[in-house]
Amino acid sequence: MSFQLSNSMLDQLVDFRHTIHRHPDLPGLEIGTANRVEAALTALSPDRLVTGLGAWQEPDGSQWGGTGIAALFDGEHPEDGPTLLFRCELDGLPISEQSDAAHRSAIDGQAHSCGHDGHMAIMLGLAMRLATNRPARGRVILLFQPAEETGKGARAVAKDPAFQALKPDMAFALHNLPGLGLGTVWLKDGAMCCASRGMRIALEGKTSHASLPQDGISPLDGVMRIVAGLKALSNGLDEGQQLDADFKLVTITHIEMGEACFGVSPARAEIWVTLRTVTDDAMAGLVEAAHSLATETAKAEGLALTISEDDVFDACTNAPETTQMVRQALEAEDIPHAHQPDPMRFSEDFGIFGQSHPATLFLLGAGKSHPQLHNPDYDFPDSLLSSGVQIFERIIRQTLG
């Protein structure tokens, strides 16, 4: 038996996705989205609904997150089987959408340009199926997670005592992928998505009149030395470089120095750089090398140095047992699938869940010519909603009955 959605259920999910798409929220600020999700889940009467998950505090004392939601559906004999976690994401992006669709974003400068609205709709479809047909045993957790785009949401949820009390035994997630045939799945054991982090390197010297630069301490030479050194740490653009344990990609994303003024030799500069590796061990080594480079350069140039990090993503690694469970579900549902040849260069904070129990993330094709993720004209294909629910439900039924 295939777990395909009825036309009426699919229509409800499309309407839900379009509503979510019109009202995107930025990472850690997903209050409106969370309210809509909570209302939709409450109507389905899960055995338990946990809200307010994944709050965190920034160094300036501001509060973020706390918008995560977990819906729990018990099997007929919940203690006789494992607890399966299925995760989707709540957040959109600070991108101005370019679309003529009736459901285009109603908020300037914000859009669901990564497809998280579609992932949420798939999860709601799974909740609708579970509401009318509980599994025979075990338990299912449907997690709507905040702030995936910044790498902070999964970490905050995993640290939340309310989430830890749920004790999932294994976890699953999907992400749509433009460039892959519509409805085709890529599945991979082991390394799935790269670790990455953003690093800000701030240098502070002393200003002087532009006619007497020798009387100040300009960060210019330090910036040039650090940029050159960072580029030398990277092999990610080398011809033939494989995405393996030795892969290192260093991308300079922003450089700022001084004020927009012709009369002042500057004192301050900032370099923003993104570090990317396949493994967490390689990331630790790359971070240490970048810190050493910046520290030695600042000392040699007589500059004060401050290093901070943001958008920190651990590597995402698929466990063999959960990957096999996905593979069996794809075969049972006759969904086309293939082995993913390499880890993805982009990062996914779902890897956090794989650190405490077996977990697998797989990719669902959005079409070979579909606009790319984070493009202003991207929109999640509604035709993928049924496939996503089918795969997740098959995993549940073949494991929990």
Contacts in CASP RR format, 6 or more apart in sequence:
PFRMAT RR
TARGET T0000
AUTHOR 0000-0000-0000
METHOD contacts of the structure
MODEL  1
MSFQLSNSMLDQLVDFRHTIHRHPDLPGLEIGTANRVEAALTALSPDRLV
TGLGAWQEPDGSQWGGTGIAALFDGEHPEDGPTLLFRCELDGLPISEQSD
AAHRSAIDGQAHSCGHDGHMAIMLGLAMRLATNRPARGRVILLFQPAEET
GKGARAVAKDPAFQALKPDMAFALHNLPGLGLGTVWLKDGAMCCASRGMR
IALEGKTSHASLPQDGISPLDGVMRIVAGLKALSNGLDEGQQLDADFKLV
TITHIEMGEACFGVSPARAEIWVTLRTVTDDAMAGLVEAAHSLATETAKA
EGLALTISEDDVFDACTNAPETTQMVRQALEAEDIPHAHQPDPMRFSEDF
GIFGQSHPATLFLLGAGKSHPQLHNPDYDFPDSLLSSGVQIFERIIRQTL
G
2 333 0 8 1.000
2 334 0 8 1.000
2 390 0 8 1.000
3 129 0 8 1.000
3 333 0 8 1.000
3 389 0 8 1.000
3 390 0 8 1.000
3 393 0 8 1.000
3 394 0 8 1.000
3 397 0 8 1.000
4 386 0 8 1.000
4 390 0 8 1.000
5 13 0 8 1.000
5 125 0 8 1.000
5 385 0 8 1.000
5 386 0 8 1.000
5 389 0 8 1.000
5 390 0 8 1.000
9 125 0 8 1.000
9 128 0 8 1.000
10 385 0 8 1.000
10 386 0 8 1.000
12 128 0 8 1.000
13 121 0 8 1.000
13 122 0 8 1.000
13 124 0 8 1.000
13 125 0 8 1.000
13 128 0 8 1.000
13 385 0 8 1.000
13 389 0 8 1.000
14 121 0 8 1.000
14 382 0 8 1.000
14 385 0 8 1.000
16 36 0 8 1.000
16 40 0 8 1.000
16 120 0 8 1.000
16 121 0 8 1.000
16 124 0 8 1.000
17 103 0 8 1.000
17 117 0 8 1.000
17 118 0 8 1.000
17 120 0 8 1.000
17 121 0 8 1.000
17 380 0 8 1.000
17 382 0 8 1.000
17 385 0 8 1.000
18 102 0 8 1.000
18 103 0 8 1.000
19 36 0 8 1.000
19 103 0 8 1.000
20 33 0 8 1.000
20 36 0 8 1.000
20 112 0 8 1.000
20 117 0 8 1.000
20 118 0 8 1.000
20 120 0 8 1.000
20 121 0 8 1.000
21 103 0 8 1.000
21 104 0 8 1.000
21 105 0 8 1.000
21 112 0 8 1.000
21 117 0 8 1.000
21 379 0 8 1.000
21 380 0 8 1.000
22 103 0 8 1.000
22 104 0 8 1.000
22 105 0 8 1.000
22 106 0 8 1.000
23 32 0 8 1.000
23 33 0 8 1.000
23 36 0 8 1.000
23 105 0 8 1.000
23 106 0 8 1.000
23 107 0 8 1.000
24 33 0 8 1.000
24 91 0 8 1.000
24 92 0 8 1.000
24 93 0 8 1.000
24 105 0 8 1.000
24 107 0 8 1.000
24 110 0 8 1.000
24 111 0 8 1.000
24 112 0 8 1.000
24 117 0 8 1.000
25 31 0 8 1.000
25 32 0 8 1.000
25 33 0 8 1.000
25 90 0 8 1.000
25 91 0 8 1.000
25 92 0 8 1.000
25 110 0 8 1.000
26 91 0 8 1.000
26 92 0 8 1.000
26 93 0 8 1.000
26 94 0 8 1.000
26 110 0 8 1.000
27 91 0 8 1.000
27 92 0 8 1.000
27 146 0 8 1.000
27 147 0 8 1.000
27 148 0 8 1.000
27 149 0 8 1.000
27 150 0 8 1.000
27 152 0 8 1.000
27 153 0 8 1.000
28 64 0 8 1.000
28 65 0 8 1.000
28 66 0 8 1.000
28 67 0 8 1.000
28 91 0 8 1.000
28 146 0 8 1.000
28 147 0 8 1.000
28 150 0 8 1.000
28 152 0 8 1.000
28 153 0 8 1.000
29 64 0 8 1.000
29 65 0 8 1.000
29 67 0 8 1.000
30 65 0 8 1.000
30 67 0 8 1.000
30 68 0 8 1.000
30 90 0 8 1.000
30 91 0 8 1.000
30 92 0 8 1.000
30 146 0 8 1.000
30 147 0 8 1.000
31 67 0 8 1.000
33 67 0 8 1.000
33 90 0 8 1.000
33 91 0 8 1.000
33 120 0 8 1.000
34 51 0 8 1.000
34 52 0 8 1.000
34 67 0 8 1.000
34 68 0 8 1.000
34 69 0 8 1.000
34 90 0 8 1.000
34 144 0 8 1.000
34 146 0 8 1.000
37 69 0 8 1.000
37 90 0 8 1.000
37 120 0 8 1.000
37 124 0 8 1.000
37 144 0 8 1.000
38 49 0 8 1.000
38 51 0 8 1.000
38 69 0 8 1.000
40 124 0 8 1.000
40 127 0 8 1.000
41 49 0 8 1.000
41 69 0 8 1.000
41 71 0 8 1.000
41 124 0 8 1.000
41 127 0 8 1.000
41 142 0 8 1.000
42 49 0 8 1.000
44 71 0 8 1.000
44 127 0 8 1.000
44 128 0 8 1.000
44 130 0 8 1.000
44 131 0 8 1.000
45 131 0 8 1.000
46 71 0 8 1.000
46 72 0 8 1.000
46 73 0 8 1.000
46 127 0 8 1.000
46 130 0 8 1.000
46 131 0 8 1.000
46 142 0 8 1.000
47 72 0 8 1.000
47 73 0 8 1.000
47 74 0 8 1.000
48 71 0 8 1.000
48 72 0 8 1.000
49 69 0 8 1.000
49 70 0 8 1.000
49 71 0 8 1.000
49 72 0 8 1.000
50 69 0 8 1.000
50 70 0 8 1.000
50 71 0 8 1.000
50 72 0 8 1.000
50 162 0 8 1.000
50 163 0 8 1.000
50 166 0 8 1.000
51 68 0 8 1.000
51 69 0 8 1.000
52 66 0 8 1.000
52 67 0 8 1.000
52 68 0 8 1.000
52 69 0 8 1.000
52 162 0 8 1.000
53 66 0 8 1.000
53 67 0 8 1.000
53 68 0 8 1.000
53 69 0 8 1.000
53 70 0 8 1.000
53 143 0 8 1.000
53 145 0 8 1.000
53 146 0 8 1.000
53 156 0 8 1.000
53 157 0 8 1.000
53 160 0 8 1.000
53 162 0 8 1.000
53 163 0 8 1.000
54 65 0 8 1.000
54 66 0 8 1.000
54 67 0 8 1.000
54 68 0 8 1.000
54 145 0 8 1.000
54 146 0 8 1.000
54 153 0 8 1.000
54 156 0 8 1.000
54 157 0 8 1.000
54 159 0 8 1.000
54 160 0 8 1.000
54 163 0 8 1.000
55 63 0 8 1.000
55 64 0 8 1.000
55 65 0 8 1.000
55 66 0 8 1.000
55 156 0 8 1.000
55 160 0 8 1.000
56 63 0 8 1.000
56 64 0 8 1.000
56 65 0 8 1.000
56 152 0 8 1.000
56 153 0 8 1.000
56 155 0 8 1.000
56 156 0 8 1.000
57 63 0 8 1.000
57 64 0 8 1.000
58 64 0 8 1.000
64 147 0 8 1.000
64 152 0 8 1.000
65 146 0 8 1.000
65 147 0 8 1.000
65 153 0 8 1.000
65 156 0 8 1.000
66 146 0 8 1.000
66 156 0 8 1.000
67 90 0 8 1.000
67 146 0 8 1.000
68 90 0 8 1.000
68 143 0 8 1.000
68 144 0 8 1.000
68 145 0 8 1.000
68 146 0 8 1.000
68 157 0 8 1.000
69 143 0 8 1.000
69 144 0 8 1.000
70 141 0 8 1.000
70 142 0 8 1.000
70 143 0 8 1.000
70 144 0 8 1.000
70 163 0 8 1.000
70 166 0 8 1.000
71 127 0 8 1.000
71 141 0 8 1.000
71 142 0 8 1.000
71 144 0 8 1.000
72 139 0 8 1.000
72 140 0 8 1.000
72 141 0 8 1.000
72 142 0 8 1.000
72 166 0 8 1.000
73 127 0 8 1.000
73 130 0 8 1.000
73 131 0 8 1.000
73 134 0 8 1.000
73 135 0 8 1.000
73 139 0 8 1.000
73 140 0 8 1.000
73 142 0 8 1.000
74 134 0 8 1.000
74 138 0 8 1.000
74 139 0 8 1.000
75 134 0 8 1.000
75 135 0 8 1.000
75 136 0 8 1.000
75 137 0 8 1.000
75 138 0 8 1.000
75 139 0 8 1.000
75 140 0 8 1.000
75 400 0 8 1.000
76 134 0 8 1.000
76 135 0 8 1.000
76 136 0 8 1.000
76 137 0 8 1.000
77 136 0 8 1.000
77 137 0 8 1.000
77 138 0 8 1.000
78 137 0 8 1.000
78 138 0 8 1.000
78 139 0 8 1.000
79 138 0 8 1.000
80 137 0 8 1.000
80 138 0 8 1.000
81 137 0 8 1.000
81 138 0 8 1.000
81 139 0 8 1.000
81 400 0 8 1.000
82 138 0 8 1.000
82 139 0 8 1.000
82 169 0 8 1.000
82 170 0 8 1.000
82 399 0 8 1.000
82 400 0 8 1.000
83 138 0 8 1.000
83 139 0 8 1.000
83 140 0 8 1.000
83 141 0 8 1.000
83 166 0 8 1.000
83 167 0 8 1.000
83 168 0 8 1.000
83 169 0 8 1.000
84 138 0 8 1.000
84 139 0 8 1.000
84 140 0 8 1.000
84 141 0 8 1.000
84 168 0 8 1.000
84 169 0 8 1.000
84 170 0 8 1.000
84 171 0 8 1.000
84 172 0 8 1.000
84 395 0 8 1.000
84 396 0 8 1.000
84 399 0 8 1.000
84 400 0 8 1.000
85 141 0 8 1.000
85 143 0 8 1.000
85 166 0 8 1.000
85 168 0 8 1.000
85 170 0 8 1.000
85 171 0 8 1.000
85 172 0 8 1.000
85 353 0 8 1.000
86 123 0 8 1.000
86 126 0 8 1.000
86 140 0 8 1.000
86 141 0 8 1.000
86 142 0 8 1.000
86 143 0 8 1.000
86 171 0 8 1.000
86 172 0 8 1.000
86 173 0 8 1.000
86 392 0 8 1.000
87 143 0 8 1.000
87 145 0 8 1.000
87 154 0 8 1.000
87 171 0 8 1.000
87 172 0 8 1.000
87 173 0 8 1.000
87 350 0 8 1.000
87 353 0 8 1.000
88 116 0 8 1.000
88 118 0 8 1.000
88 119 0 8 1.000
88 120 0 8 1.000
88 122 0 8 1.000
88 123 0 8 1.000
88 142 0 8 1.000
88 143 0 8 1.000
88 144 0 8 1.000
88 145 0 8 1.000
88 173 0 8 1.000
89 114 0 8 1.000
89 116 0 8 1.000
89 119 0 8 1.000
89 120 0 8 1.000
89 144 0 8 1.000
89 145 0 8 1.000
89 146 0 8 1.000
89 148 0 8 1.000
89 149 0 8 1.000
90 116 0 8 1.000
90 120 0 8 1.000
90 144 0 8 1.000
90 145 0 8 1.000
90 146 0 8 1.000
90 147 0 8 1.000
90 148 0 8 1.000
91 116 0 8 1.000
91 146 0 8 1.000
91 147 0 8 1.000
91 148 0 8 1.000
91 149 0 8 1.000
92 110 0 8 1.000
92 111 0 8 1.000
92 112 0 8 1.000
92 113 0 8 1.000
92 114 0 8 1.000
92 116 0 8 1.000
92 149 0 8 1.000
93 110 0 8 1.000
93 111 0 8 1.000
93 112 0 8 1.000
93 113 0 8 1.000
93 114 0 8 1.000
93 149 0 8 1.000
93 374 0 8 1.000
94 109 0 8 1.000
94 110 0 8 1.000
95 109 0 8 1.000
95 110 0 8 1.000
95 111 0 8 1.000
95 113 0 8 1.000
95 374 0 8 1.000
95 376 0 8 1.000
96 108 0 8 1.000
96 109 0 8 1.000
96 111 0 8 1.000
96 376 0 8 1.000
97 104 0 8 1.000
97 105 0 8 1.000
97 109 0 8 1.000
97 111 0 8 1.000
97 113 0 8 1.000
97 376 0 8 1.000
97 377 0 8 1.000
98 376 0 8 1.000
98 377 0 8 1.000
99 105 0 8 1.000
99 377 0 8 1.000
99 379 0 8 1.000
101 379 0 8 1.000
105 111 0 8 1.000
105 112 0 8 1.000
111 376 0 8 1.000
111 378 0 8 1.000
112 118 0 8 1.000
112 379 0 8 1.000
112 380 0 8 1.000
113 373 0 8 1.000
113 374 0 8 1.000
113 375 0 8 1.000
113 376 0 8 1.000
113 378 0 8 1.000
114 149 0 8 1.000
114 373 0 8 1.000
114 374 0 8 1.000
114 378 0 8 1.000
115 176 0 8 1.000
115 373 0 8 1.000
115 378 0 8 1.000
115 380 0 8 1.000
116 148 0 8 1.000
117 380 0 8 1.000
118 176 0 8 1.000
118 380 0 8 1.000
118 384 0 8 1.000
118 385 0 8 1.000
119 173 0 8 1.000
119 174 0 8 1.000
119 175 0 8 1.000
119 176 0 8 1.000
119 380 0 8 1.000
120 144 0 8 1.000
121 385 0 8 1.000
122 174 0 8 1.000
122 384 0 8 1.000
122 385 0 8 1.000
122 388 0 8 1.000
122 389 0 8 1.000
122 392 0 8 1.000
123 142 0 8 1.000
123 144 0 8 1.000
123 392 0 8 1.000
125 385 0 8 1.000
125 389 0 8 1.000
126 142 0 8 1.000
126 389 0 8 1.000
126 392 0 8 1.000
126 393 0 8 1.000
126 396 0 8 1.000
127 142 0 8 1.000
129 389 0 8 1.000
129 393 0 8 1.000
130 140 0 8 1.000
130 142 0 8 1.000
130 396 0 8 1.000
135 396 0 8 1.000
135 397 0 8 1.000
135 400 0 8 1.000
135 401 0 8 1.000
136 400 0 8 1.000
136 401 0 8 1.000
137 400 0 8 1.000
137 401 0 8 1.000
138 400 0 8 1.000
140 396 0 8 1.000
140 400 0 8 1.000
141 166 0 8 1.000
141 168 0 8 1.000
143 157 0 8 1.000
143 163 0 8 1.000
145 153 0 8 1.000
145 154 0 8 1.000
145 157 0 8 1.000
146 153 0 8 1.000
146 156 0 8 1.000
146 157 0 8 1.000
147 153 0 8 1.000
147 156 0 8 1.000
148 154 0 8 1.000
148 348 0 8 1.000
148 349 0 8 1.000
148 350 0 8 1.000
150 310 0 8 1.000
150 311 0 8 1.000
151 311 0 8 1.000
151 312 0 8 1.000
151 313 0 8 1.000
151 347 0 8 1.000
151 349 0 8 1.000
152 312 0 8 1.000
152 349 0 8 1.000
153 349 0 8 1.000
154 349 0 8 1.000
154 350 0 8 1.000
154 351 0 8 1.000
154 352 0 8 1.000
154 353 0 8 1.000
155 312 0 8 1.000
155 349 0 8 1.000
155 352 0 8 1.000
157 163 0 8 1.000
158 164 0 8 1.000
158 352 0 8 1.000
158 353 0 8 1.000
158 355 0 8 1.000
158 356 0 8 1.000
168 353 0 8 1.000
168 357 0 8 1.000
169 357 0 8 1.000
169 358 0 8 1.000
170 319 0 8 1.000
170 321 0 8 1.000
170 322 0 8 1.000
170 325 0 8 1.000
170 357 0 8 1.000
170 358 0 8 1.000
170 359 0 8 1.000
171 322 0 8 1.000
171 350 0 8 1.000
171 353 0 8 1.000
171 354 0 8 1.000
171 357 0 8 1.000
171 358 0 8 1.000
171 359 0 8 1.000
171 360 0 8 1.000
172 322 0 8 1.000
172 325 0 8 1.000
172 326 0 8 1.000
172 359 0 8 1.000
172 360 0 8 1.000
172 361 0 8 1.000
172 392 0 8 1.000
172 395 0 8 1.000
173 348 0 8 1.000
173 350 0 8 1.000
173 359 0 8 1.000
173 360 0 8 1.000
173 361 0 8 1.000
173 362 0 8 1.000
174 361 0 8 1.000
174 362 0 8 1.000
174 363 0 8 1.000
174 364 0 8 1.000
174 388 0 8 1.000
174 391 0 8 1.000
174 392 0 8 1.000
175 348 0 8 1.000
175 361 0 8 1.000
175 362 0 8 1.000
175 363 0 8 1.000
175 364 0 8 1.000
176 363 0 8 1.000
176 364 0 8 1.000
176 365 0 8 1.000
176 366 0 8 1.000
176 373 0 8 1.000
176 380 0 8 1.000
176 381 0 8 1.000
176 384 0 8 1.000
177 186 0 8 1.000
177 363 0 8 1.000
177 364 0 8 1.000
177 365 0 8 1.000
177 366 0 8 1.000
177 373 0 8 1.000
178 365 0 8 1.000
178 366 0 8 1.000
178 367 0 8 1.000
178 370 0 8 1.000
178 371 0 8 1.000
178 372 0 8 1.000
178 373 0 8 1.000
178 378 0 8 1.000
179 365 0 8 1.000
179 366 0 8 1.000
179 367 0 8 1.000
179 368 0 8 1.000
179 369 0 8 1.000
179 370 0 8 1.000
179 372 0 8 1.000
180 186 0 8 1.000
180 363 0 8 1.000
180 364 0 8 1.000
180 365 0 8 1.000
180 366 0 8 1.000
180 367 0 8 1.000
180 368 0 8 1.000
181 365 0 8 1.000
181 366 0 8 1.000
181 367 0 8 1.000
181 368 0 8 1.000
182 365 0 8 1.000
182 366 0 8 1.000
182 367 0 8 1.000
182 368 0 8 1.000
182 370 0 8 1.000
182 381 0 8 1.000
182 383 0 8 1.000
182 384 0 8 1.000
183 335 0 8 1.000
183 336 0 8 1.000
183 364 0 8 1.000
183 365 0 8 1.000
183 366 0 8 1.000
183 367 0 8 1.000
183 383 0 8 1.000
183 384 0 8 1.000
183 387 0 8 1.000
184 336 0 8 1.000
184 337 0 8 1.000
184 338 0 8 1.000
184 364 0 8 1.000
184 365 0 8 1.000
185 330 0 8 1.000
185 335 0 8 1.000
185 336 0 8 1.000
185 337 0 8 1.000
185 338 0 8 1.000
185 362 0 8 1.000
185 363 0 8 1.000
185 364 0 8 1.000
185 365 0 8 1.000
185 391 0 8 1.000
186 337 0 8 1.000
186 338 0 8 1.000
186 339 0 8 1.000
186 340 0 8 1.000
186 362 0 8 1.000
186 363 0 8 1.000
186 365 0 8 1.000
187 323 0 8 1.000
187 326 0 8 1.000
187 327 0 8 1.000
187 330 0 8 1.000
187 337 0 8 1.000
187 338 0 8 1.000
187 339 0 8 1.000
187 340 0 8 1.000
187 360 0 8 1.000
187 362 0 8 1.000
187 363 0 8 1.000
188 318 0 8 1.000
188 323 0 8 1.000
188 339 0 8 1.000
188 340 0 8 1.000
188 343 0 8 1.000
188 362 0 8 1.000
189 318 0 8 1.000
189 320 0 8 1.000
189 323 0 8 1.000
190 317 0 8 1.000
190 318 0 8 1.000
190 319 0 8 1.000
190 320 0 8 1.000
190 323 0 8 1.000
191 243 0 8 1.000
191 278 0 8 1.000
191 279 0 8 1.000
191 315 0 8 1.000
191 316 0 8 1.000
191 317 0 8 1.000
191 318 0 8 1.000
191 343 0 8 1.000
192 316 0 8 1.000
192 317 0 8 1.000
192 318 0 8 1.000
192 340 0 8 1.000
192 343 0 8 1.000
192 344 0 8 1.000
192 348 0 8 1.000
192 351 0 8 1.000
192 360 0 8 1.000
192 361 0 8 1.000
193 313 0 8 1.000
193 315 0 8 1.000
193 316 0 8 1.000
193 343 0 8 1.000
193 344 0 8 1.000
193 346 0 8 1.000
193 347 0 8 1.000
193 348 0 8 1.000
193 350 0 8 1.000
193 351 0 8 1.000
193 361 0 8 1.000
194 243 0 8 1.000
194 247 0 8 1.000
194 249 0 8 1.000
194 276 0 8 1.000
194 277 0 8 1.000
194 278 0 8 1.000
194 313 0 8 1.000
194 315 0 8 1.000
194 343 0 8 1.000
194 344 0 8 1.000
194 345 0 8 1.000
194 346 0 8 1.000
194 347 0 8 1.000
195 276 0 8 1.000
195 277 0 8 1.000
195 278 0 8 1.000
195 279 0 8 1.000
195 280 0 8 1.000
195 282 0 8 1.000
195 283 0 8 1.000
195 313 0 8 1.000
195 314 0 8 1.000
195 315 0 8 1.000
195 347 0 8 1.000
196 274 0 8 1.000
196 275 0 8 1.000
196 276 0 8 1.000
196 277 0 8 1.000
196 283 0 8 1.000
196 311 0 8 1.000
196 312 0 8 1.000
196 313 0 8 1.000
196 347 0 8 1.000
197 274 0 8 1.000
197 275 0 8 1.000
197 283 0 8 1.000
197 287 0 8 1.000
197 309 0 8 1.000
197 310 0 8 1.000
197 311 0 8 1.000
197 312 0 8 1.000
197 313 0 8 1.000
198 272 0 8 1.000
198 273 0 8 1.000
198 274 0 8 1.000
198 275 0 8 1.000
198 309 0 8 1.000
198 310 0 8 1.000
198 311 0 8 1.000
198 312 0 8 1.000
199 272 0 8 1.000
199 273 0 8 1.000
199 274 0 8 1.000
199 275 0 8 1.000
199 287 0 8 1.000
199 290 0 8 1.000
199 307 0 8 1.000
199 308 0 8 1.000
199 309 0 8 1.000
200 270 0 8 1.000
200 271 0 8 1.000
200 272 0 8 1.000
200 306 0 8 1.000
200 307 0 8 1.000
200 308 0 8 1.000
200 309 0 8 1.000
200 310 0 8 1.000
201 226 0 8 1.000
201 270 0 8 1.000
201 271 0 8 1.000
201 272 0 8 1.000
201 273 0 8 1.000
201 290 0 8 1.000
201 294 0 8 1.000
201 305 0 8 1.000
201 306 0 8 1.000
201 307 0 8 1.000
202 268 0 8 1.000
202 269 0 8 1.000
202 270 0 8 1.000
202 305 0 8 1.000
202 306 0 8 1.000
202 307 0 8 1.000
202 308 0 8 1.000
203 219 0 8 1.000
203 222 0 8 1.000
203 223 0 8 1.000
203 226 0 8 1.000
203 268 0 8 1.000
203 269 0 8 1.000
203 270 0 8 1.000
203 271 0 8 1.000
203 298 0 8 1.000
203 301 0 8 1.000
203 303 0 8 1.000
203 304 0 8 1.000
203 305 0 8 1.000
204 219 0 8 1.000
204 267 0 8 1.000
204 268 0 8 1.000
204 303 0 8 1.000
204 304 0 8 1.000
204 305 0 8 1.000
204 306 0 8 1.000
205 216 0 8 1.000
205 217 0 8 1.000
205 218 0 8 1.000
205 219 0 8 1.000
205 267 0 8 1.000
205 268 0 8 1.000
205 302 0 8 1.000
205 303 0 8 1.000
205 304 0 8 1.000
206 216 0 8 1.000
206 217 0 8 1.000
206 267 0 8 1.000
207 216 0 8 1.000
207 264 0 8 1.000
207 265 0 8 1.000
207 266 0 8 1.000
207 267 0 8 1.000
208 214 0 8 1.000
208 215 0 8 1.000
208 216 0 8 1.000
208 264 0 8 1.000
208 265 0 8 1.000
209 215 0 8 1.000
209 263 0 8 1.000
209 264 0 8 1.000
209 265 0 8 1.000
210 262 0 8 1.000
210 263 0 8 1.000
210 264 0 8 1.000
210 265 0 8 1.000
211 263 0 8 1.000
212 265 0 8 1.000
213 265 0 8 1.000
216 265 0 8 1.000
216 267 0 8 1.000
217 267 0 8 1.000
217 301 0 8 1.000
217 302 0 8 1.000
217 303 0 8 1.000
218 265 0 8 1.000
218 266 0 8 1.000
218 267 0 8 1.000
219 257 0 8 1.000
219 266 0 8 1.000
219 267 0 8 1.000
219 268 0 8 1.000
219 269 0 8 1.000
219 301 0 8 1.000
219 303 0 8 1.000
220 257 0 8 1.000
220 266 0 8 1.000
220 269 0 8 1.000
221 301 0 8 1.000
222 269 0 8 1.000
222 297 0 8 1.000
222 298 0 8 1.000
222 301 0 8 1.000
222 303 0 8 1.000
223 255 0 8 1.000
223 257 0 8 1.000
223 269 0 8 1.000
223 271 0 8 1.000
225 297 0 8 1.000
225 301 0 8 1.000
226 271 0 8 1.000
226 293 0 8 1.000
226 294 0 8 1.000
226 297 0 8 1.000
227 252 0 8 1.000
227 255 0 8 1.000
227 271 0 8 1.000
229 293 0 8 1.000
230 250 0 8 1.000
230 252 0 8 1.000
230 271 0 8 1.000
230 273 0 8 1.000
230 290 0 8 1.000
230 293 0 8 1.000
231 250 0 8 1.000
231 252 0 8 1.000
233 248 0 8 1.000
233 250 0 8 1.000
233 286 0 8 1.000
233 289 0 8 1.000
233 290 0 8 1.000
233 293 0 8 1.000
234 248 0 8 1.000
234 249 0 8 1.000
234 250 0 8 1.000
234 251 0 8 1.000
235 241 0 8 1.000
235 246 0 8 1.000
235 247 0 8 1.000
235 248 0 8 1.000
235 249 0 8 1.000
236 247 0 8 1.000
236 248 0 8 1.000
236 249 0 8 1.000
237 249 0 8 1.000
241 247 0 8 1.000
242 342 0 8 1.000
243 278 0 8 1.000
243 342 0 8 1.000
243 343 0 8 1.000
243 345 0 8 1.000
244 278 0 8 1.000
245 278 0 8 1.000
245 279 0 8 1.000
245 281 0 8 1.000
245 282 0 8 1.000
246 282 0 8 1.000
247 276 0 8 1.000
247 277 0 8 1.000
247 278 0 8 1.000
247 282 0 8 1.000
248 275 0 8 1.000
248 276 0 8 1.000
248 277 0 8 1.000
248 282 0 8 1.000
248 286 0 8 1.000
249 274 0 8 1.000
249 275 0 8 1.000
249 276 0 8 1.000
249 277 0 8 1.000
249 345 0 8 1.000
250 273 0 8 1.000
250 274 0 8 1.000
250 275 0 8 1.000
250 276 0 8 1.000
250 286 0 8 1.000
250 290 0 8 1.000
251 273 0 8 1.000
251 274 0 8 1.000
251 276 0 8 1.000
252 271 0 8 1.000
252 272 0 8 1.000
252 273 0 8 1.000
253 272 0 8 1.000
253 273 0 8 1.000
253 274 0 8 1.000
254 270 0 8 1.000
254 271 0 8 1.000
254 272 0 8 1.000
255 269 0 8 1.000
255 270 0 8 1.000
255 271 0 8 1.000
255 272 0 8 1.000
256 269 0 8 1.000
256 270 0 8 1.000
257 266 0 8 1.000
257 268 0 8 1.000
257 269 0 8 1.000
257 270 0 8 1.000
258 264 0 8 1.000
258 266 0 8 1.000
258 267 0 8 1.000
258 268 0 8 1.000
258 269 0 8 1.000
259 266 0 8 1.000
273 290 0 8 1.000
274 311 0 8 1.000
275 283 0 8 1.000
275 286 0 8 1.000
275 287 0 8 1.000
275 290 0 8 1.000
276 345 0 8 1.000
276 347 0 8 1.000
277 283 0 8 1.000
277 286 0 8 1.000
277 315 0 8 1.000
278 315 0 8 1.000
278 343 0 8 1.000
279 315 0 8 1.000
280 314 0 8 1.000
280 315 0 8 1.000
283 315 0 8 1.000
291 307 0 8 1.000
294 305 0 8 1.000
294 307 0 8 1.000
295 305 0 8 1.000
297 303 0 8 1.000
298 304 0 8 1.000
298 305 0 8 1.000
313 347 0 8 1.000
313 348 0 8 1.000
313 349 0 8 1.000
314 349 0 8 1.000
314 351 0 8 1.000
314 352 0 8 1.000
314 355 0 8 1.000
315 351 0 8 1.000
316 347 0 8 1.000
316 348 0 8 1.000
316 349 0 8 1.000
316 350 0 8 1.000
316 351 0 8 1.000
316 354 0 8 1.000
316 361 0 8 1.000
317 351 0 8 1.000
317 354 0 8 1.000
318 359 0 8 1.000
318 360 0 8 1.000
318 361 0 8 1.000
318 362 0 8 1.000
319 354 0 8 1.000
319 358 0 8 1.000
319 359 0 8 1.000
319 360 0 8 1.000
321 358 0 8 1.000
322 358 0 8 1.000
322 359 0 8 1.000
322 360 0 8 1.000
323 360 0 8 1.000
323 362 0 8 1.000
325 360 0 8 1.000
325 395 0 8 1.000
325 398 0 8 1.000
325 399 0 8 1.000
326 360 0 8 1.000
326 362 0 8 1.000
326 391 0 8 1.000
326 395 0 8 1.000
327 337 0 8 1.000
328 398 0 8 1.000
329 391 0 8 1.000
329 392 0 8 1.000
329 394 0 8 1.000
329 395 0 8 1.000
329 398 0 8 1.000
330 337 0 8 1.000
330 391 0 8 1.000
331 337 0 8 1.000
332 394 0 8 1.000
332 398 0 8 1.000
333 390 0 8 1.000
333 391 0 8 1.000
333 394 0 8 1.000
335 387 0 8 1.000
335 390 0 8 1.000
335 391 0 8 1.000
340 363 0 8 1.000
344 363 0 8 1.000
346 373 0 8 1.000
348 361 0 8 1.000
350 359 0 8 1.000
350 361 0 8 1.000
351 359 0 8 1.000
351 361 0 8 1.000
353 359 0 8 1.000
362 391 0 8 1.000
364 384 0 8 1.000
364 387 0 8 1.000
364 388 0 8 1.000
364 391 0 8 1.000
365 384 0 8 1.000
366 380 0 8 1.000
366 381 0 8 1.000
366 384 0 8 1.000
367 381 0 8 1.000
370 378 0 8 1.000
370 381 0 8 1.000
371 377 0 8 1.000
371 378 0 8 1.000
371 379 0 8 1.000
372 378 0 8 1.000
END
